[in-house]
Amino acid sequence: IEGAITMKDTVYVEVREEPVILTSLDVLPETIPSLAVGGTDDIDLIRANYSDGSHEDLLLDAAGLIYSSSNEAVATVSAIGVVTGVSAGTATITVSYTEGVITETDTVAVTVTE
């Protein structure tokens, strides 16, 4: 076409993926309903859930995992998730997992019987 103007532009598109981040933690079993004094029971599974819908089953001694008991006079928990009954009563075992700057927790209710 006579007298037509030709324009040429370059468009740059930057695609950024959303980072996949830790969103929650699931610990099984949810309860240990009847643990005898001196008896032990294991935390069976710790699952880290992520923002993209994926999940990862963690090793019970994975880096970033911390176990604690709300009442060590009733139940203790080892660094690998073994719960030991100390005396009759109830306690809550808290499992925390830190990945980067994000920490998620879940709990296990424990009842220790004579």
N, C-alpha and C positions, 0 to 999 in steps of 0.2 A: 504494500500500500504506500502510495507516494505521500511523503510528509508525515508518516507515522513515527511516533516516538516509542522507542523500545526501552523498557525499564528492566533492570536486573537487580534483584536484591538477594542477599543471603540472610537466612534466618537461622540462628543458632538456638537449639533447644537443649536445656540442661534437665536431665531426668534424675530426680533424687528419690532414692528408695527410703521409705520410712524405716527407721531403725526398729529392729525386733527387740522388745524389752520384756523383762520378767513382769508378769502381772499378778500371779498368785502362786500359792504353794498348797498342795494337798498331801496330807500325811495319813497313812493307813496302818493300823486300824484307827478309827476315830475314837474308840474307847477300849480300855482294858477293864472289863467289868468285874473280874474276880481274880485278883492276884494274891497269892498266899504270902504271908510274911516269910521272907527268905527266898521266895520264888522269883523267877525272872520271866520276862516276855520281851519279844523283840518288836521294834517298829519294823513293819514289813516293807513299806514303800514310801518313798518321798518323790513326789512328782512336781517339777517346775513347769508352770504354764506360761506361755508367751503371747504377746500381742497379736501375732499372726495366726493364732489358733493352734500352733504346734505345742508339743510338750516334750519334756525329757525326764526320764526316770533317773534319779540321782543315786550314786553309790552312797551308802550310809555313812561313809567316812570322807565324802567329797569336801574339797576345799570350799570354804564359805558357809558350811553348815555349823550351827551351834545348837546344842541341846541344853535345856535347863528344866528344873523341877520347881514348882511353886511351893513345895513343902518337902524338903529332903528328909524330914523326920518320918515321913510316910513312904515316899518313893524317891529313888535316885535314878538317874539316867547316865549312861556312859557316853563317851565320845563317838560310839558307833551305834547308838540307839538301843542299847539293852537296858530295859527298865527293871529295877529290883525293888521288891516290896520290903520295907523296913519295919513298919508298924501299921496297925489297923487305922484306916481313915481314907481320905481322898486327897488327891493331888492332881495338878494339871502339868503335863509335860509340854513344853513349848519348843518347837523346832523353828529356827530362823535360818534363812538362806539369803546370803548377800551375793549379788552379781553386779559388778561395777559399783554404782552408787545407790542401787535399789535393793532394799531388803523386804522380803515377804515372810510371814509367819503362819503357822497353823498349830493346832493343839491336839493333844490326846488326853482324854479324861481317864484317870486311873483310880480304881477302888481296890484298896488292899484289905484283905480279910485275915482274921486270926487262923 
